[in-house]
Amino acid sequence: MKNQFTNRRDFIKQIGTTALGFTILPSFARKIAPSNRLRVAHIGVNGMGTAHLRAFAAIPEVEIVGLCDLDSTHLAKAQKVLRELRPNDKAETYADFRRILDRKDVDAITCATPDHWHAQIAIMAFQAGKDVYGEKPLSYDVREGQQMLKAMKRHNRIFQLGTQIHAGDNYHRVAELIQAGVIGKVKTVRLWKTGPPPILGPSNFQKPPAHLDWNTWLGPAPYSEYTPERCHFNYRYFLDYSGGVFQDFWCHIADIVWWSIKPQKLSRVKAKGEKSEGVGDTPKWIDVEYDFEDLKLYWTSTAPNVAGAEKRHIGAYFEGDKGTLICDYSTCEITINGVTVSDMPEIPLSIPRSKGHHQNFVTAVKNRTQPESNLEYARQMTMPMHLGLISYRLGGKELFWNHKKEKFRNDAAANALLSREYRKGWKWY
């Protein structure tokens, strides 16, 4: 069976052209009064940033008023896309996102920067009275997620995590089936994403190109001389900025677990893995064990030895006391008493279907209600990924978690990795 997406690049291409079921068009079905339009600015406009630009441009009640990127070539491409889609939207362009936050006429921003900038931009946007559509992962580390939630609540803002798969019908249906008890009480879940990171290098250190502000690109991360191997798409394969394939794909598939069964009271984490080849230092592969209350959860970089996993490059396998359910982005198979089916029509639709992930954000902003992939939900779903990486970075050490205090028990080395000091001069909030 061919999967909907084979890798992250395919995912970006798909979301950029179809917005997961909502065709991106340069014209609009109805006219919206200017006073009712949501004024949105985009920060980080390459890759997923362009996908967000296309998706929001397809929503009639949105006006695109700003574009920001540290790379002027990305900015020029985004301007071209906007002119094609919205010739009447006169978006100002910026290299410094703070100029967007200074504008009183901007209602909301999207953020599709490298991971190590996500939290700081969101927090500063909240402080400036802006709502935020933030690309995943939520933050670089655990402490940043805590600070984001605190700032959002203090300033009464709206946040949506960019987990576009969440809007798809398949995830809605999987959540309905599991919550209806079709496979009984779930005791074990297995998650996986196959495929190693690319082999990068050797590092080609050089003067940064004139079109890129490399120092600001690094921002709060440790200083490094410029090398193309560390920049743009490749940043995710360096622990200074991200967490590799594991961090890149975690929320896309963990989302269905947190939606369906809401794992509670994490108590134990243990990872093992191997550093990638080349100059990147994120895992070539990583396997993680998690103990929650009445639930075992496993992440592997290879498909588990269960029926149907071998044909899915990413997936979730739920083991219940009545049967099993395996799914990926677009497929689902339920097996009970040796019989496998793709659905159970007798189970009613109980979760309202989405009108689109970006539309969900726009509606939430207008109604002042938190959207489906809200910050509080996203933080709980994202946190175990960070903890798995901490165990990996400590050589596969078994770690014990205090879910109330959100700290490791009696482990100073592990607790030190819950946050990091920003590079001097680069904490701006």
C-alpha positions as CSV (number, residue, x, y, z in Angstrom):
1,M,0.0,0.0,0.0
2,K,1.4,3.4,-1.0
3,N,1.4,5.9,1.9
4,Q,0.2,9.4,1.5
5,F,3.6,10.9,2.3
6,T,6.9,9.1,2.1
7,N,9.0,11.8,3.8
8,R,9.0,15.4,5.1
9,R,9.7,16.9,1.7
10,D,6.6,15.1,0.2
11,F,4.6,16.3,3.1
12,I,5.6,19.9,2.5
13,K,4.8,19.6,-1.2
14,Q,1.4,18.1,-0.5
15,I,0.4,20.6,2.2
16,G,1.7,23.4,0.0
17,T,-0.6,22.5,-3.0
18,T,-3.7,21.0,-1.4
19,A,-3.8,22.1,2.2
20,L,-4.8,18.5,3.1
21,G,-8.0,18.5,1.2
22,F,-8.6,22.2,0.7
23,T,-7.5,23.3,-2.8
24,I,-5.5,26.5,-2.8
25,L,-7.0,29.0,-5.2
26,P,-6.1,32.5,-6.1
27,S,-9.7,33.7,-6.2
28,F,-12.3,33.6,-3.4
29,A,-15.9,32.4,-3.2
30,R,-17.3,35.4,-1.3
31,K,-16.3,38.9,-0.4
32,I,-15.5,39.8,3.2
33,A,-15.8,43.3,4.5
34,P,-12.4,44.7,5.4
35,S,-13.4,45.2,9.0
36,N,-14.1,41.4,9.3
37,R,-10.8,40.3,7.9
38,L,-8.1,38.8,10.0
39,R,-4.8,40.5,9.3
40,V,-2.0,37.9,9.3
41,A,1.8,38.2,8.9
42,H,4.1,35.2,8.1
43,I,7.4,34.8,9.9
44,G,9.7,32.3,8.1
45,V,8.4,31.9,4.6
46,N,10.4,29.0,3.1
47,G,9.1,25.4,2.9
48,M,6.3,25.1,5.4
49,G,6.2,28.9,5.6
50,T,5.2,29.1,2.0
51,A,2.6,26.3,2.6
52,H,1.1,28.5,5.4
53,L,1.1,31.5,3.1
54,R,-0.8,29.5,0.4
55,A,-3.2,28.1,3.0
56,F,-4.1,31.3,4.6
57,A,-4.4,33.1,1.3
58,A,-7.1,30.6,0.4
59,I,-9.3,31.8,3.3
60,P,-11.5,34.7,2.3
61,E,-11.6,36.4,5.7
62,V,-7.8,36.6,5.9
63,E,-5.6,39.5,4.6
64,I,-1.9,38.9,4.3
65,V,-0.2,42.0,5.6
66,G,3.4,41.0,6.3
67,L,6.2,38.6,5.2
68,C,9.4,38.1,7.1
69,D,12.5,36.0,6.6
70,L,16.2,36.3,7.3
71,D,17.0,35.1,3.8
72,S,16.1,37.6,1.1
73,T,15.8,34.9,-1.5
74,H,13.1,33.2,0.5
75,L,11.4,36.6,0.9
76,A,11.5,37.3,-2.8
77,K,10.0,33.9,-3.6
78,A,7.2,34.4,-1.0
79,Q,6.4,37.8,-2.5
80,K,6.0,36.2,-5.9
81,V,3.7,33.6,-4.5
82,L,1.6,36.2,-2.8
83,R,1.3,38.3,-5.9
84,E,0.0,35.3,-7.8
85,L,-2.5,34.4,-5.2
86,R,-3.5,37.8,-3.8
87,P,-2.5,40.6,-6.2
88,N,-4.5,43.1,-4.0
89,D,-2.7,42.2,-0.7
90,K,0.1,44.7,-0.2
91,A,2.2,42.9,2.3
92,E,5.2,44.7,3.8
93,T,8.4,42.7,3.9
94,Y,10.9,42.4,6.8
95,A,14.1,40.8,7.9
96,D,13.5,41.4,11.6
97,F,10.3,39.8,13.0
98,R,10.1,42.4,15.8
99,R,9.0,45.0,13.2
100,I,6.0,42.9,12.6
101,L,5.2,42.6,16.3
102,D,5.5,46.4,16.6
103,R,2.6,46.8,14.1
104,K,-0.7,47.5,15.8
105,D,-2.7,46.4,12.8
106,V,-1.4,42.8,12.7
107,D,-3.9,40.4,14.4
108,A,-2.0,37.1,14.1
109,I,1.3,35.6,12.9
110,T,2.4,32.3,11.6
111,C,5.8,31.0,12.6
112,A,7.8,28.5,10.5
113,T,11.3,29.3,11.5
114,P,13.9,26.7,12.7
115,D,12.8,25.0,16.0
116,H,15.2,27.0,18.2
117,W,13.3,30.3,17.4
118,H,9.7,28.9,17.9
119,A,9.2,29.7,21.5
120,Q,10.8,33.1,21.6
121,I,8.8,34.4,18.6
122,A,5.6,33.0,20.1
123,I,6.1,34.5,23.5
124,M,7.0,37.9,22.1
125,A,3.9,37.7,19.8
126,F,1.7,37.0,22.8
127,Q,3.3,40.0,24.6
128,A,2.5,42.2,21.6
129,G,-1.1,41.1,21.6
130,K,-0.9,38.8,18.6
131,D,-2.3,35.3,18.2
132,V,0.0,32.6,16.9
133,Y,-0.1,29.7,14.4
134,G,3.2,28.0,15.2
135,E,4.8,25.2,13.2
136,K,5.7,22.1,15.0
137,P,7.6,21.1,17.2
138,L,6.2,23.4,19.8
139,S,9.5,24.4,21.2
140,Y,13.2,23.6,21.4
141,D,13.0,22.3,25.0
142,V,10.7,21.6,27.9
143,R,11.2,24.9,29.7
144,E,10.3,26.9,26.6
145,G,7.0,25.1,26.4
146,Q,6.3,26.0,30.0
147,Q,7.1,29.6,29.3
148,M,4.9,29.7,26.2
149,L,1.9,28.4,28.0
150,K,2.4,30.9,30.9
151,A,2.7,33.8,28.5
152,M,-0.3,32.8,26.4
153,K,-2.5,32.6,29.4
154,R,-1.2,35.9,30.9
155,H,-1.9,37.8,27.7
156,N,-5.1,35.9,26.8
157,R,-4.0,34.9,23.4
158,I,-4.8,32.0,20.9
159,F,-2.3,29.4,19.7
160,Q,-2.5,26.6,17.3
161,L,0.2,24.1,16.6
162,G,0.8,23.3,12.9
163,T,-0.1,19.6,13.0
164,Q,-2.1,19.7,9.8
165,I,-2.8,15.9,9.8
166,H,-5.0,16.6,12.8
167,A,-7.6,18.1,10.5
168,G,-7.9,14.9,8.4
169,D,-10.9,12.7,8.6
170,N,-8.8,9.6,9.2
171,Y,-7.5,10.8,12.6
172,H,-11.0,11.9,13.6
173,R,-12.2,8.4,12.8
174,V,-9.4,6.6,14.6
175,A,-10.1,8.7,17.7
176,E,-13.8,8.0,17.6
177,L,-13.2,4.2,17.2
178,I,-10.8,4.0,20.1
179,Q,-12.8,6.2,22.4
180,A,-15.9,4.1,21.6
181,G,-14.0,1.1,23.0
182,V,-14.0,-1.0,19.8
183,I,-10.6,-2.6,20.8
184,G,-11.2,-2.3,24.5
185,K,-8.8,-0.9,27.1
186,V,-5.6,0.2,25.4
187,K,-2.5,-1.0,27.4
188,T,0.2,-0.6,24.8
189,V,0.9,1.7,21.9
190,R,3.8,1.4,19.4
191,L,4.8,4.4,17.3
192,W,7.4,4.4,14.5
193,K,9.0,6.5,11.8
194,T,11.4,4.7,9.5
195,G,14.3,6.2,7.6
196,P,17.6,7.7,8.8
197,P,18.6,11.3,8.5
198,P,20.7,12.4,5.5
199,I,24.5,12.1,5.8
200,L,25.8,15.7,5.8
201,G,29.3,17.0,5.4
202,P,32.0,17.5,5.7
203,S,31.4,21.0,6.9
204,N,32.2,23.7,4.4
205,F,32.8,26.7,6.7
206,Q,32.7,30.0,4.8
207,K,31.5,33.5,4.9
208,P,27.7,33.7,5.1
209,P,26.1,34.6,1.8
210,A,25.0,38.2,1.5
211,H,21.3,37.3,1.3
212,L,21.3,35.6,4.7
213,D,21.6,37.1,8.2
214,W,23.4,34.2,9.7
215,N,24.0,35.7,13.1
216,T,20.3,36.3,13.7
217,W,19.5,32.9,12.1
218,L,21.6,31.4,15.0
219,G,19.9,33.7,17.5
220,P,19.7,32.0,20.9
221,A,21.6,28.9,19.8
222,P,25.3,28.5,20.4
223,Y,27.5,30.4,18.0
224,S,28.9,28.5,15.0
225,E,30.7,29.7,11.9
226,Y,28.4,29.5,8.8
227,T,28.3,26.3,6.8
228,P,25.6,25.3,4.4
229,E,25.4,21.9,6.0
230,R,23.9,23.4,9.2
231,C,21.5,25.9,7.6
232,H,17.9,25.9,6.3
233,F,16.4,22.5,5.8
234,N,19.4,20.7,7.3
235,Y,19.2,22.5,10.7
236,R,16.9,19.8,12.0
237,Y,19.8,17.3,12.0
238,F,21.8,19.3,14.6
239,L,21.0,19.2,18.3
240,D,21.8,22.9,18.6
241,Y,18.6,23.6,16.7
242,S,16.4,20.5,16.7
243,G,16.2,16.8,17.3
244,G,16.4,15.1,13.9
245,V,13.8,12.7,12.4
246,F,12.5,11.9,15.8
247,Q,11.7,15.5,16.7
248,D,10.5,16.3,13.2
249,F,7.9,13.5,13.0
250,W,7.0,12.8,16.6
251,C,3.9,15.0,16.8
252,H,2.5,13.9,13.4
253,I,1.9,10.4,14.8
254,A,1.9,11.0,18.6
255,D,-1.0,13.4,18.0
256,I,-3.4,10.5,17.4
257,V,-2.4,8.8,20.7
258,W,-2.9,11.9,22.8
259,W,-6.2,12.6,21.0
260,S,-7.5,9.1,21.4
261,I,-6.4,8.0,24.9
262,K,-4.8,11.0,26.6
263,P,-1.8,9.3,28.2
264,Q,-1.4,10.4,31.8
265,K,1.2,10.5,34.6
266,L,4.4,9.7,32.7
267,S,6.8,8.1,35.2
268,R,9.7,6.5,33.3
269,V,11.7,7.2,30.1
270,K,14.5,5.1,28.6
271,A,16.0,5.6,25.1
272,K,18.8,4.0,23.1
273,G,20.1,5.0,19.8
274,E,23.1,5.8,17.6
275,K,24.4,9.1,16.3
276,S,23.9,9.9,12.7
277,E,26.8,9.6,10.3
278,G,28.4,12.8,8.9
279,V,28.5,16.1,10.7
280,G,24.9,16.0,12.0
281,D,24.6,14.8,15.6
282,T,20.9,13.9,15.9
283,P,20.1,10.2,16.1
284,K,20.6,7.9,13.1
285,W,18.0,5.8,14.9
286,I,16.3,6.1,18.3
287,D,14.1,3.7,20.3
288,V,12.3,5.0,23.4
289,E,10.3,3.3,26.1
290,Y,7.7,5.3,28.1
291,D,5.8,4.3,31.2
292,F,2.5,6.1,31.7
293,E,-0.3,5.3,34.2
294,D,-1.7,2.0,32.9
295,L,0.0,2.4,29.5
296,K,3.3,1.4,27.8
297,L,4.3,3.5,24.8
298,Y,7.2,2.7,22.5
299,W,8.8,4.7,19.7
300,T,11.1,2.9,17.2
301,S,13.0,4.0,14.1
302,T,12.0,0.7,12.4
303,A,8.6,-0.8,11.9
304,P,7.6,-3.0,14.8
305,N,6.9,-6.7,14.3
306,V,3.1,-6.4,14.1
307,A,0.7,-7.1,11.2
308,G,0.5,-4.2,8.8
309,A,3.5,-2.2,10.1
310,E,5.8,-3.2,7.4
311,K,3.8,-1.4,4.7
312,R,3.7,1.9,6.6
313,H,6.8,4.2,6.9
314,I,5.1,5.9,9.9
315,G,2.4,4.6,12.1
316,A,0.6,3.9,15.4
317,Y,-0.4,0.5,16.6
318,F,-2.8,0.3,19.5
319,E,-3.1,-2.9,21.5
320,G,-6.3,-3.3,23.4
321,D,-7.8,-6.1,25.5
322,K,-10.4,-6.8,22.7
323,G,-8.3,-6.2,19.6
324,T,-5.8,-4.0,17.8
325,L,-5.9,-0.9,15.6
326,I,-3.1,0.2,13.3
327,C,-3.1,3.5,11.4
328,D,-1.0,6.1,9.6
329,Y,-2.0,9.5,8.2
330,S,-4.7,8.2,5.8
331,T,-5.4,4.5,6.7
332,C,-6.8,2.5,9.5
333,E,-7.2,-1.3,10.1
334,I,-9.0,-2.8,13.1
335,T,-8.4,-6.5,14.0
336,I,-10.7,-8.3,16.4
337,N,-10.8,-12.1,16.7
338,G,-8.6,-12.5,13.7
339,V,-10.9,-10.4,11.4
340,T,-9.5,-7.2,10.0
341,V,-11.7,-4.3,8.8
342,S,-11.1,-0.7,7.8
343,D,-14.0,0.7,9.7
344,M,-17.0,-0.1,11.9
345,P,-19.9,1.8,10.4
346,E,-22.1,1.0,13.5
347,I,-19.9,3.4,15.5
348,P,-21.4,6.8,15.0
349,L,-19.5,10.0,14.1
350,S,-19.0,11.8,17.4
351,I,-16.2,14.3,16.7
352,P,-17.1,17.3,14.5
353,R,-15.1,17.3,11.3
354,S,-12.6,20.0,10.6
355,K,-13.1,22.7,8.0
356,G,-9.3,22.8,7.7
357,H,-6.5,23.2,10.1
358,H,-5.8,26.9,9.1
359,Q,-9.5,27.7,9.1
360,N,-9.8,26.2,12.6
361,F,-7.2,28.7,13.7
362,V,-9.0,31.7,12.0
363,T,-12.3,30.7,13.5
364,A,-10.7,30.3,17.0
365,V,-9.1,33.7,16.8
366,K,-12.4,35.3,15.8
367,N,-14.4,33.5,18.5
368,R,-11.6,33.8,21.1
369,T,-11.7,30.1,21.8
370,Q,-8.7,27.8,21.8
371,P,-8.4,25.6,18.6
372,E,-8.1,21.9,18.3
373,S,-4.3,21.7,18.4
374,N,-4.1,24.3,21.2
375,L,-1.0,25.0,23.2
376,E,-1.9,23.2,26.4
377,Y,-2.7,20.0,24.4
378,A,0.4,20.4,22.2
379,R,2.7,20.9,25.1
380,Q,1.6,17.7,26.8
381,M,1.9,15.8,23.6
382,T,5.3,17.2,22.8
383,M,7.0,16.9,26.2
384,P,7.7,13.1,26.0
385,M,9.7,13.7,22.8
386,H,12.0,16.1,24.6
387,L,12.4,13.7,27.5
388,G,13.3,10.8,25.1
389,L,16.0,13.0,23.5
390,I,17.4,13.8,27.0
391,S,17.7,10.1,27.8
392,Y,19.4,9.6,24.4
393,R,21.9,12.4,25.0
394,L,22.8,10.9,28.4
395,G,23.8,7.7,26.7
396,G,20.5,5.8,27.1
397,K,20.1,6.5,30.8
398,E,16.9,5.3,32.5
399,L,15.1,8.4,33.8
400,F,12.3,8.8,36.3
401,W,9.8,11.7,35.8
402,N,7.8,13.6,38.3
403,H,4.8,14.6,36.3
404,K,3.5,17.1,38.9
405,K,6.7,19.0,39.2
406,E,7.8,18.4,35.6
407,K,11.3,17.4,36.7
408,F,13.3,14.3,36.7
409,R,13.6,12.6,40.1
410,N,17.1,12.9,41.7
411,D,18.9,13.5,38.4
412,A,20.7,16.9,38.1
413,A,22.3,16.0,34.7
414,A,18.9,15.2,33.2
415,N,17.2,18.2,34.7
416,A,19.9,20.5,33.3
417,L,18.8,19.4,29.8
418,L,15.2,20.6,30.3
419,S,16.4,24.0,29.3
420,R,19.5,25.9,28.1
421,E,20.9,29.3,28.4
422,Y,20.3,31.5,25.4
423,R,23.4,32.9,23.7
424,K,24.3,36.2,25.3
425,G,22.2,39.1,23.9
426,W,19.7,36.8,22.2
427,K,17.0,36.6,24.8
428,W,14.6,39.2,23.6
429,Y,11.5,38.8,25.8
